C-alpha cells in the first residue's frame, strides 16, 4: 500500500505480499474487522490472495483518504473471495464521503460496484455516465451490448488504416504487357 505524504490524498492499493497486516486504527468504522478475525496475527504474505486483497484495502483505509484507487481488485480471485472483497468495497463505511476509482475489465463487476462507468478506447474517453446513459447512447437495454457497441465502434474508428499492398517484384514490373 502506498499513500501520499502525511497519509493524505490518494491511496493506491497494491496487493503484493510480505507486509505486516496491521489493523490498529482501522477499526474506526472504516474496516470490517470481522472479515479478518482469523488473520489478525498473520503476515499478509501468508494469507490467501482474497484476504491479502482485503488486508491491502484495510491498510489503505487506515489513513482515511478522500480518494481510493483500486486497480483490478478481484483479479485472480475465486468466486467466494471476489464476492467478499466486493462486499467490502461496496460497504458504506468504505465508500462514505470518498471517491472510489475502480479499474476493471469485468463489466459485471462494474455494474455491481460503480455508479458511473467511463469507457476508454485508444487512450480516449468514449463514453461516461451511468449504465442507463450508455444504453440510451447505444439504443439497447443491455449494458454489456451498449459497452461493446460504443467502445467497439470507437476502437475501430481509431484503428490505423491497413498498409498498402507491397509493390510487385521487379521482374513483374519490367515485363511488357
LOVO-731536 format. One record per atom (N, C-alpha, C): residue number from 1; atom name; x, y, z. Coordinates in steps of 0.05 Angstrom, whole numbers, plus 32768, in hexadecimal, padded with zeros to 4 digits. Layout:
- kolkol,dokol,east,north,up
- NUM,CA,X,Y,Z
...
This chain:
- kolkol,dokol,east,north,up
- 1,N,8011,7FE8,8000
- 1,CA,8000,8000,8000
- 1,C,8012,8018,8000
- 2,N,800B,802B,7FEF
- 2,CA,8019,8044,7FF0
- 2,C,8005,805B,7FF3
- 3,N,800E,8070,8000
- 3,CA,7FFD,8087,8004
- 3,C,800D,80A0,8000
- 4,N,7FFF,80B6,7FFA
- 4,CA,800E,80CE,7FF6
- 4,C,801A,80D8,8010
- 5,N,802C,80EB,8010
- 5,CA,8039,80F4,8028
- 5,C,8025,80FC,803E
- 6,N,802D,80F7,8057
- 6,CA,801D,80FC,806E
- 6,C,8002,80ED,806F
- 7,N,8000,80D8,805D
- 7,CA,7FE8,80C7,805E
- 7,C,7FCF,80D5,8053
- 8,N,7FD2,80EC,8046
- 8,CA,7FBA,80F9,803B
- 8,C,7FB9,80F6,801D
- 9,N,7FA2,80FA,8012
- 9,CA,7F9F,80F9,7FF5
- 9,C,7F99,80DE,7FEA
- 10,N,7FA7,80D5,7FD6
- 10,CA,7FA1,80BD,7FC8
- 10,C,7FAF,80A5,7FD4
- 11,N,7FA0,808F,7FD8
- 11,CA,7FAC,8076,7FE2
- 11,C,7FA8,8062,7FCB
- 12,N,7FBE,8054,7FC4
- 12,CA,7FBD,8040,7FB0
- 12,C,7FC0,8025,7FBD
- 13,N,7FB0,8011,7FB5
- 13,CA,7FB2,7FF7,7FC1
- 13,C,7FC4,7FE5,7FB0
- 14,N,7FD9,7FDC,7FBB
- 14,CA,7FEB,7FC9,7FAE
- 14,C,7FEA,7FAF,7FBE
- 15,N,7FE3,7F99,7FB2
- 15,CA,7FDE,7F81,7FC1
- 15,C,7FF5,7F6E,7FC3
- 16,N,800D,7F77,7FC0
- 16,CA,8025,7F66,7FC4
- 16,C,8027,7F5D,7FE1
- 17,N,8031,7F45,7FE5
- 17,CA,8033,7F39,8000
- 17,C,804C,7F43,800F
- 18,N,804F,7F3A,8027
- 18,CA,8066,7F3F,8037
- 18,C,8064,7F55,804B
- 19,N,8051,7F67,8049
- 19,CA,804E,7F7D,805C
- 19,C,803E,7F73,8074
- 20,N,8043,7F7E,808B
- 20,CA,8034,7F77,80A3
- 20,C,8017,7F7F,809F
- 21,N,8005,7F6E,80A9
- 21,CA,7FE8,7F74,80A9
- 21,C,7FE3,7F83,80C3
- 22,N,7FDE,7F9D,80C1
- 22,CA,7FDA,7FAE,80D8
- 22,C,7FBF,7FBB,80D6
- 23,N,7FAE,7FB6,80E9
- 23,CA,7F93,7FC2,80E9
- 23,C,7F90,7FD6,80FF
- 24,N,7FA5,7FDC,810E
- 24,CA,7FA4,7FF1,8122
- 24,C,7F9A,800B,8116
- 25,N,7F86,8017,8120
- 25,CA,7F7C,8030,8116
- 25,C,7F68,802C,8100
- 26,N,7F66,8015,80F5
- 26,CA,7F53,8010,80DF
- 26,C,7F38,8009,80E8
- 27,N,7F34,8006,8102
- 27,CA,7F1A,7FFE,810D
- 27,C,7F09,8016,8113
- 28,N,7F0F,802D,8107
- 28,CA,7EFF,8046,810C
- 28,C,7EE8,8047,80F8
- 29,N,7EDB,8030,80F3
- 29,CA,7EC5,802F,80E1
- 29,C,7ECE,802E,80C4
- 30,N,7EE8,802C,80BF
- 30,CA,7EF2,802C,80A4
- 30,C,7EF4,8010,8099
- 31,N,7EF8,7FFC,80AA
- 31,CA,7EFD,7FE1,80A1
- 31,C,7EEC,7FCE,80B1
- 32,N,7EE3,7FB9,80A5
- 32,CA,7ED4,7FA5,80B3
- 32,C,7EE8,7F8F,80BD
- 33,N,7EF1,7F92,80D5
- 33,CA,7F05,7F80,80E0
- 33,C,7EFB,7F63,80E1
- 34,N,7EE1,7F5F,80E1
- 34,CA,7ED6,7F44,80E2
- 34,C,7EDF,7F34,80CA
- 35,N,7EE5,7F41,80B3
- 35,CA,7EEE,7F33,809B
- 35,C,7F0A,7F28,809F
- 36,N,7F19,7F32,80B3
- 36,CA,7F34,7F2A,80B8
- 36,C,7F38,7F1B,80D2
- 37,N,7F23,7F13,80DF
- 37,CA,7F26,7F08,80FA
- 37,C,7F3A,7EF1,80FB
- 38,N,7F3C,7EE1,80E6
- 38,CA,7F4E,7ECA,80E7
- 38,C,7F6A,7ED2,80DD
- 39,N,7F6F,7EEB,80D6
- 39,CA,7F89,7EF2,80CA
- 39,C,7F97,7F09,80D9
- 40,N,7F8D,7F11,80F0
- 40,CA,7F98,7F28,80FD
- 40,C,7FB5,7F25,8105
- 41,N,7FBE,7F0D,810B
- 41,CA,7FD9,7F09,8115
- 41,C,7FEC,7EFE,80FF
- 42,N,7FE3,7EFF,80E6
- 42,CA,7FF4,7EF5,80D0
- 42,C,7FFF,7F0B,80C0
- 43,N,8016,7F05,80B3
- 43,CA,8022,7F18,809F
- 43,C,8011,7F16,8086
- 44,N,800E,7F2C,8078
- 44,CA,7FFE,7F2C,8060
- 44,C,8008,7F18,804B
- 45,N,8022,7F14,804A
- 45,CA,802D,7F02,8036
- 45,C,8024,7EE5,8038
- 46,N,801A,7EDD,804F
- 46,CA,8011,7EC1,8053
- 46,C,7FF3,7EBE,8050
- 47,N,7FE5,7ED4,804C
- 47,CA,7FC8,7ED3,8049
- 47,C,7FC1,7ECA,802D
- 48,N,7FA8,7EC1,802A
- 48,CA,7F9E,7EBB,800F
- 48,C,7F9E,7ED5,7FFE
- 49,N,7F9C,7ED2,7FE4
- 49,CA,7F9C,7EEA,7FD3
- 49,C,7F84,7EFC,7FDA
- 50,N,7F6D,7EF0,7FDE
- 50,CA,7F56,7F00,7FE5
- 50,C,7F59,7F10,7FFF
- 51,N,7F65,7F03,8014
- 51,CA,7F69,7F10,802D
- 51,C,7F80,7F25,802B
- 52,N,7F94,7F20,8019
- 52,CA,7FA8,7F34,8014
- 52,C,7F9C,7F4D,8007
- 53,N,7F89,7F49,7FF5
- 53,CA,7F7B,7F60,7FE8
- 53,C,7F6C,7F6F,7FFD
- 54,N,7F5E,7F62,800F
- 54,CA,7F4E,7F6F,8024
- 54,C,7F61,7F7E,8037
- 55,N,7F77,7F71,803E
- 55,CA,7F8B,7F7D,8050
- 55,C,7F96,7F97,8044
- 56,N,7F9D,7F95,802A
- 56,CA,7FA8,7FAD,801D
- 56,C,7F94,7FC4,801D
- 57,N,7F7B,7FBD,8018
- 57,CA,7F66,7FD2,8019
- 57,C,7F63,7FDD,8035
- 58,N,7F64,7FCC,8049
- 58,CA,7F63,7FD6,8065
- 58,C,7F7A,7FE8,806C
- 59,N,7F92,7FE0,8063
- 59,CA,7FAA,7FF1,8069
- 59,C,7FA7,800C,805B
- 60,N,7F9C,800D,8043
- 60,CA,7F99,8026,8035
- 60,C,7F84,8038,8043
- 61,N,7F70,802B,804E
- 61,CA,7F5A,803A,805B
- 61,C,7F62,8045,8076
- 62,N,7F76,803B,8083
- 62,CA,7F7F,8045,809D
- 62,C,7F84,8063,809C
- 63,N,7F8E,806D,8085
- 63,CA,7F94,8089,8082
- 63,C,7F7C,809A,807B
- 64,N,7F65,808E,8078
- 64,CA,7F4C,809B,8071
- 64,C,7F50,80AE,8059
- 65,N,7F5A,80A3,8042
- 65,CA,7F5F,80B4,802B
- 65,C,7F44,80BD,801D
- 66,N,7F43,80D4,8011
- 66,CA,7F2B,80DD,8003
- 66,C,7F27,80CE,7FE9
- 67,N,7F3D,80C3,7FDE
- 67,CA,7F3C,80B5,7FC4
- 67,C,7F49,809A,7FC7
- 68,N,7F3C,8085,7FBE
- 68,CA,7F47,806A,7FBE
- 68,C,7F48,8060,7FA2
- 69,N,7F60,8057,7F99
- 69,CA,7F64,804D,7F7E
- 69,C,7F68,802E,7F81
- 70,N,7F56,801F,7F74
- 70,CA,7F57,8002,7F74
- 70,C,7F5C,7FF8,7F58
- 71,N,7F72,7FEC,7F54
- 71,CA,7F7A,7FE2,7F39
- 71,C,7F75,7FC4,7F38
- 72,N,7F60,7FBC,7F2A
- 72,CA,7F59,7FA0,7F27
- 72,C,7F59,7F91,7F42
- 73,N,7F49,7F9A,7F55
- 73,CA,7F4B,7F8F,7F70
- 73,C,7F43,7F72,7F73
- 74,N,7F33,7F67,7F60
- 74,CA,7F2B,7F4B,7F62
- 74,C,7F3A,7F39,7F4F
- 75,N,7F4E,7F44,7F42
- 75,CA,7F5D,7F34,7F2F
- 75,C,7F69,7F1B,7F3C
- 76,N,7F64,7F04,7F30
- 76,CA,7F70,7EEB,7F3A
- 76,C,7F62,7EDF,7F52
- 77,N,7F4C,7EEB,7F5B
- 77,CA,7F3E,7EE0,7F72
- 77,C,7F28,7ECC,7F6A
- 78,N,7F22,7EB9,7F7B
- 78,CA,7F0C,7EA7,7F76
- 78,C,7EF2,7EB6,7F7C
- 79,N,7EDC,7EA9,7F76
- 79,CA,7EC1,7EB6,7F78
- 79,C,7EBC,7EBF,7F95
- 80,N,7EC2,7EAF,7FA9
- 80,CA,7EBC,7EB6,7FC4
- 80,C,7ECE,7ECD,7FCE
- 81,N,7EE8,7ECC,7FC7
- 81,CA,7EFA,7EE2,7FCE
- 81,C,7EF2,7EFC,7FC1
- 82,N,7EEA,7EFA,7FA7
- 82,CA,7EE1,7F12,7F99
- 82,C,7EC8,7F1E,7FA6
- 83,N,7EB5,7F0C,7FAD
- 83,CA,7E9D,7F16,7FBA
- 83,C,7EA3,7F24,7FD4
- 84,N,7EB5,7F18,7FE4
- 84,CA,7EBC,7F25,7FFE
- 84,C,7EC9,7F3F,7FFA
- 85,N,7EDB,7F41,7FE7
- 85,CA,7EE9,7F5B,7FE3
- 85,C,7ED6,7F6F,7FD7
- 86,N,7EC4,7F67,7FC5
- 86,CA,7EB0,7F7A,7FBA
- 86,C,7E9D,7F84,7FD0
- 87,N,7E96,7F72,7FE2
- 87,CA,7E85,7F7A,7FF9
- 87,C,7E93,7F90,8009
- 88,N,7EAD,7F8C,800E
- 88,CA,7EBC,7FA0,801E
- 88,C,7EBE,7FBA,800F
- 89,N,7EC4,7FB9,7FF4
- 89,CA,7EC6,7FD2,7FE4
- 89,C,7EAB,7FE1,7FE3
- 90,N,7E96,7FD2,7FE2
- 90,CA,7E7B,7FDE,7FDF
- 90,C,7E70,7FE9,7FFA
- 91,N,7E7D,7FE1,8010
- 91,CA,7E72,7FE9,802A
- 91,C,7E73,8007,802E
- 92,N,7E5F,8011,803C
- 92,CA,7E5C,802E,8040
- 92,C,7E74,8039,8050
- 93,N,7E7F,802A,8063
- 93,CA,7E95,8034,8073
- 93,C,7EAF,8036,8063
- 94,N,7EB1,8028,804C
- 94,CA,7EC8,802B,803A
- 94,C,7EC3,8043,8028
- 95,N,7EAB,8045,801D
- 95,CA,7EA6,8059,8008
- 95,C,7E9D,8074,8012
- 96,N,7E93,8076,802A
- 96,CA,7E87,808F,8034
- 96,C,7E9A,80A7,8032
- 97,N,7E92,80BB,8023
- 97,CA,7EA1,80D3,8020
- 97,C,7EBA,80D1,8010
- 98,N,7EBD,80BB,8001
- 98,CA,7ED5,80B6,7FF2
- 98,C,7ECF,80B3,7FD4
- 99,N,7EE3,80B8,7FC4
- 99,CA,7EE2,80B2,7FA8
- 99,C,7EF1,8098,7FA5
- 100,N,7EE4,8084,7F99
- 100,CA,7EF1,806A,7F95
- 100,C,7EF4,8066,7F76
- 101,N,7F0D,8064,7F6D
- 101,CA,7F12,805F,7F51
- 101,C,7F19,8042,7F4E
- 102,N,7F0A,8034,7F3D
- 102,CA,7F0D,8017,7F39
- 102,C,7F14,8012,7F1D
- 103,N,7F2C,8007,7F18
- 103,CA,7F34,7FFF,7EFD
- 103,C,7F2F,7FE1,7EFB
- 104,N,7F1F,7FDA,7EE6
- 104,CA,7F18,7FBE,7EE3
- 104,C,7F12,7FB8,7EC6
- 105,N,7F16,7F9F,7EBE
- 105,CA,7F0E,7F95,7EA4
- 105,C,7EF4,7F84,7EA6
- 106,N,7EE9,7F82,7EBE
- 106,CA,7ED2,7F72,7EC3
- 106,C,7EB9,7F84,7EC5
- 107,N,7EA9,7F83,7EB0
- 107,CA,7E91,7F94,7EAF
- 107,C,7E7D,7F8E,7EC6
- 108,N,7E7A,7F74,7ECC
- 108,CA,7E68,7F6D,7EE2
- 108,C,7E71,7F79,7EFC
- 109,N,7E8B,7F7A,7F01
- 109,CA,7E96,7F87,7F19
- 109,C,7E90,7FA5,7F19
- 110,N,7E94,7FB1,7F02
- 110,CA,7E8E,7FCE,7EFF
- 110,C,7E70,7FD3,7F05
- 111,N,7E5F,7FC2,7EFA
- 111,CA,7E42,7FC5,7EFF
- 111,C,7E3B,7FC3,7F1C
- 112,N,7E48,7FB0,7F2A
- 112,CA,7E41,7FAD,7F47
- 112,C,7E4C,7FC3,7F59
- 113,N,7E64,7FCE,7F52
- 113,CA,7E72,7FE0,7F64
- 113,C,7E72,7FFD,7F5D
- 114,N,7E6C,8004,7F43
- 114,CA,7E70,801F,7F3A
- 114,C,7E56,802E,7F35
- 115,N,7E56,8048,7F3C
- 115,CA,7E40,8059,7F36
- 115,C,7E43,8065,7F1A
- 116,N,7E5B,8066,7F11
- 116,CA,7E62,8072,7EF7
- 116,C,7E78,8062,7EEA
- 117,N,7E76,805E,7ED0
- 117,CA,7E8A,804F,7EC1
- 117,C,7E96,8061,7EAB
- 118,N,7EB0,8060,7EAA
- 118,CA,7EBF,806F,7E95
- 118,C,7ECC,805B,7E83
- 119,N,7EC5,805C,7E69
- 119,CA,7ED1,804A,7E55
- 119,C,7EE8,8058,7E47
- 120,N,7EFE,804A,7E44
- 120,CA,7F15,8055,7E37
- 120,C,7F1D,8043,7E1F
- 121,N,7F21,8050,7E08
- 121,CA,7F2A,8041,7DF0
- 121,C,7F40,8052,7DE3
- 122,N,7F56,8045,7DDD
- 122,CA,7F6D,8052,7DD0
- 122,C,7F76,806B,7DE1
- 123,N,7F75,8068,7DFB
- 123,CA,7F7E,807D,7E0D
- 123,C,7F6C,8095,7E10
- 124,N,7F54,8093,7E06
- 124,CA,7F40,80A9,7E08
- 124,C,7F27,80A0,7E15
- 125,N,7F1A,80B2,7E25
- 125,CA,7F00,80AC,7E31
- 125,C,7EEC,80AD,7E1A
- 126,N,7EDD,8097,7E17
- 126,CA,7EC9,8096,7E02
- 126,C,7EAC,8098,7E0D
- 127,N,7EA8,8092,7E27
- 127,CA,7E8E,8095,7E33
- 127,C,7E93,8097,7E51
- 128,N,7E81,80A5,7E5F
- 128,CA,7E84,80AA,7E7B
- 128,C,7E68,80AE,7E87
- 129,N,7E60,809D,7E99
- 129,CA,7E46,80A1,7EA6
- 129,C,7E3D,8087,7EB3
- 130,N,7E25,8088,7EBF
- 130,CA,7E19,8070,7ECA
- 130,C,7E11,805C,7EB4
- 131,N,7E0C,8044,7EBB
- 131,CA,7E04,802F,7EA7
- 131,C,7DEE,8038,7E95
- 132,N,7DDA,8045,7EA0
- 132,CA,7DC3,804E,7E91
- 132,C,7DCB,8061,7E7A
- 133,N,7DDE,8072,7E7F
- 133,CA,7DE9,8084,7E6B
- 133,C,7DF5,8075,7E54
- 134,N,7E06,8061,7E5B
- 134,CA,7E12,8050,7E46
- 134,C,7DFD,8043,7E35
- 135,N,7DE8,8038,7E42
- 135,CA,7DD3,802A,7E33
- 135,C,7DC4,803D,7E21
- 136,N,7DBE,8055,7E2A
- 136,CA,7DB1,8069,7E19
- 136,C,7DC2,8070,7E01
- 137,N,7DDD,8074,7E05
- 137,CA,7DEF,807B,7DEF
- 137,C,7DF0,8065,7DDA
- 138,N,7DEF,804C,7DE3
- 138,CA,7DF2,8035,7DD0
- 138,C,7DD7,802B,7DC6
- 139,N,7DC1,8035,7DD1
- 139,CA,7DA7,802B,7DC9
- 139,C,7DA1,800F,7DD0
- 140,N,7DA8,8007,7DE8
- 140,CA,7DA3,7FEC,7DF2
- 140,C,7D9D,7FED,7E10
- 141,N,7D90,7FD8,7E1A
- 141,CA,7D8B,7FD6,7E36
- 141,C,7DA0,7FC7,7E45
- 142,N,7DB3,7FBB,7E37
- 142,CA,7DC7,7FAB,7E43
- 142,C,7DE2,7FBA,7E46
- 143,N,7DEC,7FBE,7E5E
- 143,CA,7E04,7FCD,7E62
- 143,C,7E1C,7FC1,7E54
- 144,N,7E1F,7FA7,7E56
- 144,CA,7E36,7F9A,7E48
- 144,C,7E35,7F9F,7E2A
- 145,N,7E1E,7F9C,7E1E
- 145,CA,7E1C,7FA2,7E02
- 145,C,7E22,7FBF,7DFC
- 146,N,7E19,7FD1,7E0D
- 146,CA,7E1E,7FEE,7E09
- 146,C,7E3C,7FF3,7E0A
- 147,N,7E49,7FE7,7E1E
- 147,CA,7E66,7FEB,7E21
- 147,C,7E75,7FE0,7E08
- 148,N,7E6E,7FC9,7DFF
- 148,CA,7E7B,7FBD,7DE8
- 148,C,7E77,7FCE,7DCF
- 149,N,7E5E,7FD8,7DCB
- 149,CA,7E59,7FE9,7DB4
- 149,C,7E69,8002,7DB4
- 150,N,7E68,8010,7DCB
- 150,CA,7E75,802A,7DCD
- 150,C,7E94,8028,7DCD
- 151,N,7E9F,8018,7DDE
- 151,CA,7EBC,8015,7DDF
- 151,C,7EC6,8007,7DC6
- 152,N,7EB7,7FF4,7DBC
- 152,CA,7EC0,7FE6,7DA4
- 152,C,7EC1,7FF9,7D8C
- 153,N,7EAC,8009,7D88
- 153,CA,7EAC,801C,7D72
- 153,C,7EC2,8030,7D75
- 154,N,7EC8,8039,7D8D
- 154,CA,7EDD,804D,7D91
- 154,C,7EF8,8040,7D8C
- 155,N,7EFB,8027,7D93
- 155,CA,7F15,8018,7D8E
- 155,C,7F19,8015,7D71
- 156,N,7F04,800E,7D62
- 156,CA,7F07,800B,7D45
- 156,C,7F0D,8025,7D37
- 157,N,7F00,803A,7D41
- 157,CA,7F05,8055,7D35
- 157,C,7F21,805F,7D3A
- 158,N,7F2C,8057,7D50
- 158,CA,7F47,8060,7D57
- 158,C,7F5D,804E,7D4B
- 159,N,7F55,8037,7D40
- 159,CA,7F69,8025,7D35
- 159,C,7F76,8032,7D1C
- 160,N,7F90,802F,7D1A
- 160,CA,7F9E,803A,7D02
- 160,C,7F95,802B,7CE9
- 161,N,7F95,8038,7CD2
- 161,CA,7F8D,802A,7CB9
- 161,C,7FA1,8014,7CB3
- 162,N,7F98,8000,7CA4
- 162,CA,7FAB,7FEA,7C9E
- 162,C,7FC1,7FF5,7C8B
- 163,N,7FD8,7FE9,7C8D
- 163,CA,7FEE,7FF2,7C7B
- 163,C,7FE8,7FEC,7C5E
- 164,N,7FF3,7FFB,7C4C
- 164,CA,7FEE,7FF5,7C2F
- 164,C,7FFB,7FDB,7C28
- 165,N,7FF2,7FCE,7C13
- 165,CA,7FFE,7FB4,7C0B
- 165,C,801A,7FB9,7C02
- 166,N,802C,7FA5,7C05
- 166,CA,8047,7FA9,7BFC
- 166,C,8049,7FAB,7BDE
- 167,N,805D,7FB9,7BD3
- 167,CA,8060,7FBB,7BB6
- 167,C,8066,7F9F,7BAB
- 168,N,805F,7F9B,7B92
- 168,CA,8066,7F81,7B85
- 168,C,8084,7F7E,7B83
- 169,N,808E,7F65,7B81
- 169,CA,80AA,7F61,7B7E
- 169,C,80B4,7F6F,7B65
- 170,N,80CE,7F76,7B65
- 170,CA,80DA,7F85,7B4F
- 170,C,80D6,7F77,7B34
- 171,N,80D7,7F5D,7B32
- 171,CA,80D4,7F4E,7B19
- 171,C,80B8,7F53,7B0D
- 172,N,80A4,7F54,7B1E
- 172,CA,8088,7F59,7B14
- 172,C,8085,7F75,7B0A
- 173,N,8093,7F89,7B17
- 173,CA,8090,7FA5,7B0F
- 173,C,809E,7FA9,7AF4
- 174,N,80B4,7F9B,7AEE
- 174,CA,80C3,7F9F,7AD6
- 174,C,80B8,7F90,7ABE
- 175,N,80A7,7F7D,7AC3
- 175,CA,809D,7F6D,7AAC
- 175,C,8089,7F7E,7A9C
- 176,N,808B,7F7D,7A81
- 176,CA,8078,7F8C,7A70
- 176,C,805D,7F7E,7A71
- 177,N,8048,7F8D,7A6C
- 177,CA,802D,7F82,7A6C
- 177,C,8022,7F80,7A51
